């Protein structure tokens, strides 16, 4: 351990004495790639500054929210102005209304929206609402899709649960698991069979329309339209979990790109501008089942927190004024092409699915289209690649099963330098 109590090694040693595993979210622990996590003391633009004064080009972007880069001055100024008025009121505040107006304008499927404090709260609440609206109990989800850590959804989950080998968490009652039907993503036949096997029992179908928690996976052509049609035909609520993809791939999310209208949408990350936030919204007749209008209860002390609302409003208004999506896609394609070229030169099989500012790197010859094919990726090779990149100054997600993110701040020197580092790391594998 370093003698300096503020270095990463010392901080991690102290944290392990007080925090389970030394981290407050499991994937941060580096268990699947080996080694110990570094601690960050500052971030700006595309760069992280570690406790050991290393500068790293960041492709985690706080797991998605930092689409404008870290510590953007416009967002920082909005937080400062809100802070001057107070941190929390426990009453409705004007910024909640402004945020709701922006969300409804950006995402046409959302007629009414309820703010909460995290993506987990959003998905948990959307599931409860779907059950209350339909008066049915069963939910369909997809293997590898992670929708937060609520009991009904932590079955065959992705993200940290998959990274750490625990896609079915201890502590989830078997009776809860029985109400969750888990299907392979991109399999129309399995979906149709599940509805046939559970007639009149499926309250809703929840999915990441573009998966980000088992690595980045795109749906087959026509698949989302098939899911929409099946839900309509069987009276089930279609829930898009766009916590990651909402406002990142388009102003209206995947549903704008794919021209699919879900009944409910779960949001988070970007709408908090880097502060804790979540939201769920959709059809007015469904949303009006929420208390105080209806019988489905949901509440939160800090829901609509003025600091988070101010940061999120600033982030959304920047997206509106700058419209950076074509530029972000160009950056994503530049990174993808560099990795694929380097792998080809090295003779390594690789898949690099990419759309806009999201991407993944799978070391496999198998096209990745679901949970099973994602697991064909060479995780030990990814771990070596991860550390080779980290040693050279690029931070990727410390898991073979997480999406990467690009921000507008990567444009220019950062993306060029990162591509050089990724290419060199592959060459040395």
Beta strands, then each sheet from edge to edge (+ up, - down):
strand 1: 40-44
strand 2: 47-50
strand 3: 55-58
strand 4: 112-116
strand 5: 138-142
strand 6: 180-183
strand 7: 202-207
strand 8: 237-241
strand 9: 264-268
strand 10: 278-282
strand 11: 354-355
strand 12: 358-359
strand 13: 394-395
strand 14: 404-405
sheet 1: 1+ 2- 3+ 13+
sheet 2: 4+ 10- 9+ 8+ 7+ 5+ 6+
sheet 3: 11+ 12- 14+
end
